[in-house]
Amino acid sequence: MDEKNLVHQIIRKIISNNAAYNDIKEFDIQITKMVSVWLRDKGIVDEELIKDLKQQVIQSLYESFNNNKFWNEKSAETEDNNKMIVSYIYSIIKSSHRILNKSILTEESKNLRTAVINSLNTLVDEKKVIKINKFDTDYFSINNNVEKKLYDGYVEVRKLFILRQNSSSLIGRVNGTEVNKAVYEILENLENYYLSISDIMDILLNNSDITSRISVALDSSDENDEYDNIISEEHLLIQDKKTEPFDYDAFLENCNSRLKYFLQNEKKVELHKICFFLYYKSDFTYDEIRNYIMQHFNKKISLQTVKNYIDNTILILDFQRYFDSDSKEFYNAIEYLMNSIAKEFNLTNE
């Protein structure tokens, strides 16, 4: 039986809840092969990337199984349906690679991955965290008696993790101590789940100052991410760390001036602020933020653009310049910033 036929047959078993353990394991193997072939055709041979991309693709597929009518429409075993399923899988691979290419492939993210693995090993040794292996993937969870299932991505973490430490040449390198605290807090908050290393990486990349590059659109009227100009974080060093007593009004003024300086467009600044507020303060999903922007600004943007705006805002504002992640001033300053954004755009009741 050819591997593509095997893939769509296993998918039908999974959707109908008739998949055995060996089917799930084979599904993992076949998706890995498809990812490997797709990357090889692009001239990329990277085992870590294959593993990360495979994990992202499988997670996206499982989410799709539950929410996309496409699978019901392709339930019949026909040649056209089988081709459509294989084509859909490759579209997931392509979109997942695009996301990973903007985050996990950066050098700093590789350093973050090493720090996450070291933290997990330490926490397991300390018996604070337990590890299991399913489908040739290691999963981790807080060590308690709570019933658990594999993390599905639907429960989102809403906290800003400051993971950098000061550096003379960069905004800051990955701080192993802060990563360890963050990893434990994530597992503690998601005590009902087993999380893979990729799951934890995804949470940290989406909710921290770790992103090493930001995208600034060349044309403010064009939201196509493929035409974004990449600015390295060294260019963000326009001010030294503040040494005088903390001034919240000065902090707010500096946040606004940095956003204006790097985005160079008033509408961009507005959208970045709103996306940042709705995600961290109002607990909106990317899709809800996109719909809000469309409804209130009549502007259509992609989910990836929403994510970029949130990541960009964290990197541009560079909170590490002001305080440590466990500082009371940090939380007060974030709240001060959020209140200002809410007042500016009438978002208090959102």
C-alpha positions as CSV (number, residue, x, y, z in Angstrom):
1,M,0.0,0.0,0.0
2,D,1.4,3.4,-1.0
3,E,2.2,5.8,1.8
4,K,-0.1,8.5,0.6
5,N,-3.0,6.1,0.6
6,L,-2.0,4.9,4.0
7,V,-2.1,8.5,5.3
8,H,-5.6,9.2,4.2
9,Q,-6.8,5.8,5.3
10,I,-5.4,6.4,8.8
11,I,-7.0,9.8,8.9
12,R,-10.4,8.3,8.2
13,K,-9.8,5.9,11.1
14,I,-8.8,8.7,13.4
15,I,-11.9,10.8,12.6
16,S,-14.2,7.8,13.0
17,N,-12.5,6.9,16.4
18,N,-11.4,3.5,15.0
19,A,-7.7,4.1,15.1
20,A,-5.6,1.7,17.1
21,Y,-2.2,2.5,18.7
22,N,-0.3,1.2,15.7
23,D,-2.4,3.4,13.4
24,I,-1.5,6.5,15.4
25,K,2.1,5.6,15.4
26,E,2.1,5.0,11.7
27,F,0.3,8.3,11.2
28,D,3.2,10.0,13.0
29,I,5.7,8.1,10.8
30,Q,4.0,9.0,7.5
31,I,3.6,12.7,8.4
32,T,7.3,12.8,9.3
33,K,8.1,11.3,5.9
34,M,6.0,13.8,4.1
35,V,7.6,16.7,6.0
36,S,11.1,15.3,5.3
37,V,10.4,15.0,1.5
38,W,8.9,18.5,1.4
39,L,11.9,20.0,3.1
40,R,14.3,18.0,1.1
41,D,12.7,19.3,-2.1
42,K,13.5,22.8,-0.7
43,G,17.1,21.8,-0.1
44,I,16.7,21.6,3.7
45,V,18.1,18.8,5.8
46,D,17.6,19.5,9.5
47,E,16.5,16.8,11.9
48,E,15.4,19.2,14.6
49,L,13.3,21.2,12.1
50,I,11.7,18.0,10.8
51,K,10.7,17.1,14.4
52,D,9.3,20.6,15.1
53,L,7.5,20.9,11.8
54,K,6.0,17.4,12.1
55,Q,4.7,18.2,15.6
56,Q,3.2,21.5,14.4
57,V,1.5,19.8,11.4
58,I,0.1,16.9,13.5
59,Q,-1.3,19.4,16.0
60,S,-2.9,21.5,13.3
61,L,-4.4,18.4,11.7
62,Y,-6.0,17.2,14.9
63,E,-7.4,20.7,15.5
64,S,-8.8,20.5,11.9
65,F,-10.3,17.1,12.4
66,N,-12.6,18.5,15.1
67,N,-13.5,21.8,13.5
68,N,-13.2,21.6,9.7
69,K,-16.2,20.3,7.6
70,F,-13.6,19.4,4.9
71,W,-13.0,16.0,6.5
72,N,-16.7,15.1,6.5
73,E,-16.9,16.0,2.8
74,K,-13.9,13.8,2.1
75,S,-15.0,10.7,4.1
76,A,-15.8,8.6,1.0
77,E,-12.8,6.6,-0.3
78,T,-12.4,8.0,-3.8
79,E,-9.4,9.0,-5.8
80,D,-10.3,12.7,-5.9
81,N,-11.0,12.8,-2.2
82,N,-7.7,11.0,-1.5
83,K,-5.8,13.5,-3.6
84,M,-7.5,16.4,-1.9
85,I,-6.6,15.0,1.5
86,V,-2.9,14.7,0.5
87,S,-3.0,18.2,-1.0
88,Y,-4.5,19.6,2.3
89,I,-1.7,18.0,4.3
90,Y,0.9,19.6,2.2
91,S,-0.8,23.0,2.6
92,I,-0.7,22.5,6.4
93,I,3.0,21.6,6.1
94,K,3.7,24.8,4.0
95,S,1.8,27.1,6.4
96,S,3.3,25.5,9.5
97,H,6.8,25.9,8.0
98,R,6.2,29.6,7.3
99,I,5.3,30.1,11.0
100,L,8.3,28.1,12.2
101,N,10.6,29.9,9.8
102,K,9.9,33.2,11.6
103,S,10.5,31.8,15.0
104,I,12.1,28.5,15.8
105,L,14.7,28.8,13.1
106,T,16.3,31.8,14.7
107,E,19.6,31.3,16.6
108,E,18.1,32.6,19.8
109,S,15.2,30.2,19.6
110,K,17.6,27.3,19.3
111,N,19.2,28.6,22.5
112,L,15.8,28.8,24.1
113,R,15.1,25.2,23.1
114,T,18.3,24.1,24.8
115,A,17.3,26.1,28.0
116,V,13.8,24.5,27.9
117,I,15.3,21.0,27.6
118,N,17.7,21.7,30.5
119,S,14.9,23.1,32.6
120,L,12.7,20.0,32.0
121,N,15.5,17.6,32.8
122,T,16.2,19.5,36.1
123,L,12.5,19.6,37.0
124,V,12.2,15.8,36.3
125,D,15.3,15.1,38.4
126,E,13.7,17.2,41.2
127,K,10.5,15.1,40.8
128,K,8.5,18.4,40.3
129,V,7.7,17.2,36.8
130,I,6.9,13.8,35.3
131,K,7.8,12.6,31.8
132,I,6.0,10.1,29.5
133,N,6.7,8.9,26.0
134,K,3.9,8.6,23.5
135,F,4.3,8.0,19.7
136,D,8.1,8.4,20.1
137,T,7.6,11.9,21.6
138,D,8.4,13.0,25.2
139,Y,5.6,14.8,27.0
140,F,5.9,16.5,30.4
141,S,3.5,17.5,33.1
142,I,3.4,18.8,36.7
143,N,3.8,16.0,39.2
144,N,0.4,15.7,40.8
145,N,-2.6,13.3,40.9
146,V,-4.7,15.2,38.4
147,E,-6.0,13.3,35.4
148,K,-4.3,14.4,32.2
149,K,-4.5,14.4,28.4
150,L,-2.2,15.6,25.6
151,Y,-2.2,19.4,25.2
152,D,-4.4,20.4,22.3
153,G,-3.5,24.1,22.1
154,Y,-7.0,25.3,23.0
155,V,-6.1,26.5,26.5
156,E,-3.9,29.5,25.9
157,V,-1.4,31.0,28.3
158,R,-1.8,34.8,28.8
159,K,1.3,36.0,30.5
160,L,4.3,38.0,29.4
161,F,7.5,36.0,30.3
162,I,10.6,38.2,30.3
163,L,13.4,35.7,29.4
164,R,16.3,37.9,28.5
165,Q,19.2,38.9,30.6
166,N,21.3,42.1,30.0
167,S,24.1,42.0,27.4
168,S,26.5,44.7,26.3
169,S,26.0,43.9,22.6
170,L,22.3,42.8,22.3
171,I,19.1,43.5,24.0
172,G,19.7,40.4,26.0
173,R,20.5,36.7,25.8
174,V,18.3,33.9,27.0
175,N,18.3,33.7,30.8
176,G,18.3,30.1,31.9
177,T,16.9,30.9,35.4
178,E,13.9,32.8,34.0
179,V,13.3,30.0,31.4
180,N,13.2,27.5,34.2
181,K,10.7,29.6,36.2
182,A,8.6,30.0,33.0
183,V,8.6,26.3,32.1
184,Y,7.5,25.3,35.6
185,E,4.7,28.0,35.6
186,I,3.4,26.9,32.3
187,L,3.2,23.2,33.4
188,E,1.7,24.3,36.7
189,N,-1.0,26.4,35.0
190,L,-1.8,23.6,32.5
191,E,-1.8,20.8,35.1
192,N,-4.4,18.8,33.2
193,Y,-2.2,18.3,30.2
194,Y,1.0,16.7,29.0
195,L,3.0,19.1,26.9
196,S,5.8,18.3,24.4
197,I,8.9,20.4,24.1
198,S,7.4,21.9,21.0
199,D,4.3,22.9,22.9
200,I,6.3,24.7,25.5
201,M,8.4,26.4,22.9
202,D,5.3,27.6,21.1
203,I,3.9,29.1,24.3
204,L,7.1,30.9,25.1
205,L,7.6,32.2,21.6
206,N,4.1,33.6,21.6
207,N,4.2,35.0,25.1
208,S,7.7,36.4,25.7
209,D,10.3,38.9,24.7
210,I,12.4,36.1,23.1
211,T,11.5,36.8,19.4
212,S,14.8,37.9,17.9
213,R,13.5,39.6,14.8
214,I,10.5,41.8,14.0
215,S,8.7,42.6,10.7
216,V,7.9,46.1,9.7
217,A,5.8,46.5,6.5
218,L,7.4,48.6,3.7
219,D,4.0,49.7,2.5
220,S,1.5,50.5,5.2
221,S,-1.4,49.6,2.9
222,D,-0.1,46.1,2.2
223,E,-0.6,43.5,4.9
224,N,1.2,40.7,3.0
225,D,3.8,39.3,5.4
226,E,5.9,38.1,2.5
227,Y,6.9,41.7,1.7
228,D,7.9,42.7,5.2
229,N,11.3,44.3,5.9
230,I,13.3,42.5,8.6
231,I,15.0,44.6,11.2
232,S,17.5,42.9,13.5
233,E,17.2,43.5,17.2
234,E,20.5,45.4,17.4
235,H,18.7,48.3,15.7
236,L,16.3,48.5,18.6
237,L,19.0,49.7,20.9
238,I,18.2,53.4,21.0
239,Q,18.2,53.9,24.7
240,D,20.2,52.7,27.7
241,K,18.6,51.0,30.6
242,K,16.9,53.6,32.9
243,T,18.8,54.3,36.0
244,E,16.6,57.0,37.7
245,P,13.7,56.2,40.0
246,F,10.9,54.7,38.0
247,D,8.4,57.1,36.4
248,Y,5.3,55.5,34.9
249,D,4.4,58.5,32.8
250,A,7.9,58.5,31.3
251,F,7.6,54.8,30.7
252,L,4.3,55.3,28.8
253,E,5.8,58.1,26.8
254,N,8.8,56.0,25.9
255,C,6.6,53.1,24.8
256,N,4.6,55.4,22.5
257,S,7.7,57.0,21.1
258,R,9.4,53.6,20.4
259,L,6.3,52.3,18.6
260,K,6.1,55.5,16.5
261,Y,9.9,55.3,15.7
262,F,10.0,51.7,14.6
263,L,6.7,51.4,12.9
264,Q,6.8,54.8,11.2
265,N,3.0,54.8,10.6
266,E,0.2,56.0,12.8
267,K,-2.3,53.3,11.7
268,K,0.4,50.6,12.3
269,V,0.9,51.9,15.8
270,E,-2.8,51.8,16.5
271,L,-3.2,48.2,15.2
272,H,-0.2,47.0,17.2
273,K,-1.5,48.5,20.4
274,I,-5.0,47.1,19.9
275,C,-3.8,43.6,19.1
276,F,-1.4,43.7,22.1
277,F,-4.3,44.8,24.4
278,L,-6.9,42.4,23.1
279,Y,-4.5,39.4,23.3
280,Y,-3.0,40.0,26.8
281,K,-5.8,42.0,28.6
282,S,-9.0,40.8,27.0
283,D,-7.9,37.2,26.3
284,F,-9.0,37.4,22.6
285,T,-7.8,34.7,20.3
286,Y,-6.0,35.6,17.1
287,D,-9.2,34.9,15.1
288,E,-11.2,37.2,17.4
289,I,-8.7,39.9,17.1
290,R,-8.7,39.6,13.3
291,N,-12.5,39.9,13.3
292,Y,-12.4,42.9,15.7
293,I,-10.0,44.7,13.4
294,M,-12.2,44.0,10.4
295,Q,-15.4,45.1,12.2
296,H,-14.0,48.3,13.7
297,F,-11.3,49.3,11.1
298,N,-12.7,47.7,8.0
299,K,-9.2,46.3,7.5
300,K,-8.6,42.6,6.6
301,I,-5.4,41.1,8.1
302,S,-4.2,37.5,8.4
303,L,-3.9,35.5,11.6
304,Q,-0.1,35.5,11.1
305,T,-0.1,39.3,10.8
306,V,-2.0,39.5,14.2
307,K,0.6,37.3,15.7
308,N,3.4,39.4,14.2
309,Y,1.9,42.6,15.6
310,I,1.8,41.1,19.1
311,D,5.4,39.8,18.8
312,N,6.6,43.1,17.4
313,T,5.1,45.1,20.2
314,I,6.8,43.0,22.9
315,L,10.2,43.3,21.1
316,I,9.9,47.0,20.4
317,L,8.9,47.9,23.9
318,D,11.7,45.7,25.4
319,F,10.4,45.7,29.0
320,Q,13.6,44.1,30.2
321,R,15.2,47.6,30.0
322,Y,13.2,48.7,33.0
323,F,12.7,45.8,35.4
324,D,13.0,42.2,36.3
325,S,10.2,39.8,35.4
326,D,9.2,39.3,39.1
327,S,9.3,43.0,39.9
328,K,6.1,44.6,41.3
329,E,6.8,47.6,39.1
330,F,6.7,45.4,36.0
331,Y,3.1,44.4,36.6
332,N,2.1,47.9,37.6
333,A,3.7,49.3,34.5
334,I,2.0,46.8,32.2
335,E,-1.3,47.6,33.8
336,Y,-0.6,51.4,33.4
337,L,0.2,50.8,29.7
338,M,-3.0,48.7,29.2
339,N,-5.2,51.3,30.9
340,S,-3.7,53.9,28.6
341,I,-4.4,51.8,25.5
342,A,-8.0,51.1,26.7
343,K,-8.7,54.8,27.2
344,E,-7.1,55.8,23.9
345,F,-9.2,53.3,21.8
346,N,-12.2,53.0,24.2
347,L,-11.4,49.3,24.8
348,T,-12.3,49.3,28.6
349,N,-15.4,47.1,28.1
350,E,-13.9,44.8,25.4
